[in-house]
Amino acid sequence: MRPPAGRPDAHRRRRDAAFVIPAFALLLLLPPFLNLFTIRRLLFGIPLEVVYIFTIWALLVVAAAVLSRLLPRPSNASAELPDRPLVTDPR
Amino acid sequence: MLSPDFVILTAVAYVGLLFLLAYVSDARASRGRAGFLRSPAVYTLSISVYCTSWTFYGAVGTAAADGLEFVAIYMGPTLVFVGWWFALRKLVRISQSQRITSIADLLSSRFGKSGRLAVLVTLIAVTTITPYIALQLKAITTSIQVVSTARGGGGHLAGLDDARLALGVAIGMALFTILFGTRNVDAREQHLGVVAAIAFEAVVKLLALIAVGLFVVFGLGDGPADVYARAVAAGVDIHEQNPFGSRWVAVLVLSASAIICLPRQFQITVVENSNEEHLRTAGWAFPAYLLLMSVFTLPIAFYGLATMPAGSNPDMFVLTLPMAAGQDGLALFAFIGGFSSATSMIIIASIALSIMVSNHVVLPLALRRIDHLAESGEQGIARLLQRSRRISIAVILLLGFLYFRLTGETGALAPIGLISFAGVAQFLPALLAALYWRQANVQGALAGVLIGTLVWLWTLFLPSFETTSASVAALIAEGPLGIALLRPEALFGMAGLDPLVHSVFWSLFFNAGALVIVSLLTRQGALERIQAGVFVDIFNAVPDLQPHAIRSSATTDDLFFVAERVLGWRRAQSLFDAAEVPRGESAVDFVVGSDFVTRLERELASSIGAASAHVLLSKVIAGDAISLEEVMRIADETQQVIEYSHELEKKSRELRQTAQQLQEANAQLRELHRQKDDFLSHVSHEVRTPMTSIRSISEILLKERDLEEERRRRFLGTVHQESVRLTRLLDEILDLSALEHGERNWENLPIDAEPVLDRAIAVCEALARQRDITVERPSRSPTGPVLGDPDRLSQVFINIIANAIAHNDADRPVIRISSRIEDGTGEEGGRFVVEIADNGSGILPEYRQTIFEKFVRLQPGEGGAPVSGLGLGLNISHMIMQKMNGALELVDGPLSGACFRITLPLQPDATRAA
């Protein structure tokens, strides 16, 4: 019954990533950090804050696309196992 | 040159195209060829109903006025979708398993299928969304004006004023929505035709905006840098005027909550979702769509600000820029883009609201009035619902139109987008509690939503009429009845904030506060507790439960009767057949399983909402020995099974621990057994040696009668010596056994240890002199008030000193005995310490650990003295010291040899006296 070694661990890490990525992006997009870029400077002729926000946005889309491929699928039996095992391994 | 006729006819033709598209899609779906329509791509596109004309046109206007603030409106949804794995997936899973039909239904279902909560949420949604619909109508009429009459083109349709235009649009949308949005009553059977039309509109508005953006940036301007440079040249500030602050955060929070809480978003994202896996695609594709929608917003705004005449409306730059450049075709395309964003919002919002109104307001009223279901005929309830939905759609759009008529010219509509967001954000605390907090209950949810909405009405909605109503303006300036603390935009004196931030803060603060506090102070009903478990633990649910039989007097015919009224004969029939539930004569003795009742209720809920389905089934089952609550309680077994398995897990862990303890105890027993064997063999060995010599000597004495007197005396002396040694050995063993088993009554009396030590030294004096050993007493304590047995203590001193004498192999042997009193530190009391050190060769490191064990005799160090003694002395001394609460330790001493330290706690009274 036990899934092959390594897989649950990888799943857990991906699930953690699914939480960390939006949370971290939020941090990057909130004032104290965001205002590091409102310094009235241009990058390629475009205001720096604009370049910054849209870059984060694009990276977020890419990260989400990669992540959505990696996150466990319901057809995958171990993906739908509850986080807490119902019956423990009697060891 | 675009004439109004042409523009209006194009719009009509576009709507016609939508009708055709929806019709064809529905037709394909009914023939079972809806594959593409159920694809993740169409699902993602339909979610873009989020982008209304408010964002299509308004984002440019916002960018022109407030810079990057418009990004926050897209960023909130982006973050929610990127994190789809958490909130959205759970929401969709719950809604599919519970057949949720709207956000009102979700909250009501979670909070014990409460009808009151559903009504409250429905009313708030209608209040909040109606102005939003009006805003769309206004956007359409304004854009038609801009794109046509600006050129002064004539035509017989030009005579239409705003109101008639808006009315026309509202009627057209109502027709479309009624035709395609109310085909089936079951909200879970998706409106594929509508969704197809919405997805098509999503493509249109995206292409239109990108086309305008590309034209502005690369056609009119020369790349983005050039557009910004021109804006700077025209004196426009292209940088953020103020650092990002609380308003940015507030808009971010609002937009993130709106993407879930807006009724139309809930409808599209959750209710119309046919496959949870579609979120996987939407999780990145929808943020990408939003990114594309907004990437040209700033360049369009700045180019417009730089080139358009002062005073032109930035909200309409998307239209006016292509027109100013003579690109009528592009302008028309842009108009269609804006038109489609407005229509898609109107369509989905009115469907979502009509489902809520009919399920949660109309049906409960009807159920209360019609007691005899028989009157309603087959699918009677379903037909009632369909009719009420159609009427609701018409009424909602009429309300939107009236709102537009009453406020359209006053500018009160402009900020309504964010005001609506703040309104529906009042559902957020209850929604999050529904998903994650088991203890939240219906009283808390009702209180939170109600108070949050009241604060929102007071602090944000009411002030939006400031410019149109003098009395509202006065209220804002002075507060009600002159109470300054209650001023809508400076509640409780919180002045100086942006009104939006102010309102969002107070409303969510009171909302969440009331939810938490009331939930903690009141109790959950049985049904609520069950639903809470189902919602919060949706991913931990245990499938395949043993179904319970219900001893209900409700026959299967009764149940079928109800099912038929809602689902129609055919669906009811297939439902009953699939579960192999018989009806009629053959069903007299049939016992209905609780799982079937639960499933039936769920099927009913997918048409009429959880609360109504519950009421309806209760009518059939109520009055029986078993109530529906009880049926639900049986379903609660899921929860119990989970709890039981946790219990099992705990038990097995305890068992493992016990087994380990047993194993340890066993090992200890075996060790003790081994020690006992060792002890016995040691003792026999010790006894055997003197016995052998006594025997052999007495044999000689017996056989040889003519032994010289002197030899005889020597032999007798040896026999005496050996028997003395034997006696001593047996004494020590007895002593040891007495100490170990505590047979002797041990009494610690207050004594002075110092004279005891002196006596012990005196006893050993002779022995020392014999061996020419110097006994030094470098320091001594005046007294040693301790608790103990003086004889036993003396025994310990003598044993240690005798050992030091016996084992001292130095050339000039010295023994140093010192005694002192150490003051107590902290918790510990004072101690009486005696140290007995010698300058012999000391104790080898390998013995330091075991020196106090039985029969440990020190092997002589190199060149050491021969060993004598039995190896019990130190063990006995050690045990005696323990009995007196003291200690005997081997420490590093002042001399080269061993140093034993004897410590005893000072007698408490004596310490005080000293």
Contacts between the chains, C-beta under 8 A, distances in Angstrom:
chain1	res1	chain2	res2	distance
A	15	B	85	6.7
A	18	B	83	6.8
A	18	B	85	4.0
A	18	B	86	7.1
A	19	B	83	6.8
A	19	B	85	7.5
A	19	B	86	6.4
A	21	B	82	6.4
A	21	B	83	7.6
A	22	B	79	4.9
A	22	B	80	7.9
A	22	B	82	4.5
A	22	B	83	3.7
A	23	B	83	7.6
A	25	B	79	6.3
A	25	B	82	7.0
A	26	B	79	5.7
A	29	B	75	6.1
A	29	B	79	7.9
A	29	B	252	7.4
A	30	B	244	7.9
A	30	B	249	6.5
A	30	B	252	7.8
A	31	B	243	7.0
A	31	B	244	4.7
A	31	B	245	5.9
A	31	B	248	6.5
A	31	B	249	6.7
A	34	B	244	4.8
A	34	B	248	7.5
A	35	B	243	4.4
A	35	B	244	5.7
A	38	B	239	7.0
A	38	B	240	4.8
A	38	B	243	5.3
A	38	B	244	6.8
A	40	B	239	4.6
A	42	B	228	7.3
A	44	B	224	7.7
A	44	B	225	6.0
A	45	B	223	7.9
A	45	B	224	6.7
A	45	B	225	2.5
A	45	B	226	7.4
A	45	B	228	5.5
A	45	B	229	6.2
A	46	B	224	5.7
A	46	B	225	6.4
A	46	B	228	5.9
A	47	B	228	7.1
A	47	B	238	5.5
A	47	B	239	5.2
A	47	B	240	7.5
A	49	B	68	6.5
A	49	B	239	7.2
A	49	B	240	5.6
A	50	B	68	6.8
A	50	B	298	6.2
A	53	B	68	6.4
A	53	B	71	5.8
A	53	B	75	8.0
A	54	B	291	7.4
A	54	B	295	6.7
A	57	B	71	7.9
A	57	B	75	7.3
A	57	B	78	6.7
A	57	B	287	7.4
A	57	B	291	5.3
A	58	B	291	6.5
A	60	B	78	6.4
A	60	B	79	7.8
A	60	B	82	5.7
A	60	B	287	6.4
A	61	B	78	7.9
A	61	B	82	7.9
A	61	B	284	5.5
A	61	B	287	5.0
A	61	B	288	4.7
A	61	B	291	6.1
A	62	B	284	7.9
A	63	B	82	7.4
A	64	B	81	7.4
A	64	B	82	4.3
A	64	B	283	5.3
A	64	B	284	3.7
A	64	B	287	6.3
A	65	B	284	3.9
A	65	B	288	7.9
A	67	B	283	7.7
A	67	B	284	7.8
A	68	B	84	7.9
A	68	B	280	4.6
A	68	B	281	7.0
A	68	B	283	4.9
A	68	B	284	5.6
A	71	B	85	5.9
A	71	B	280	7.2
A	73	B	277	7.1
A	74	B	276	7.1
A	74	B	277	7.1
A	80	B	539	7.5
A	82	B	539	6.4
A	82	B	540	4.0
A	83	B	539	7.6
A	83	B	540	7.3
A	84	B	540	7.2
A	84	B	646	7.6
A	85	B	649	7.6
A	86	B	542	7.2
A	86	B	642	7.2
A	86	B	645	4.3
A	86	B	649	7.8
A	87	B	645	6.1
A	87	B	648	6.8
A	87	B	649	6.9
A	88	B	649	5.0
A	88	B	652	6.3
A	88	B	653	7.5
A	90	B	652	6.3
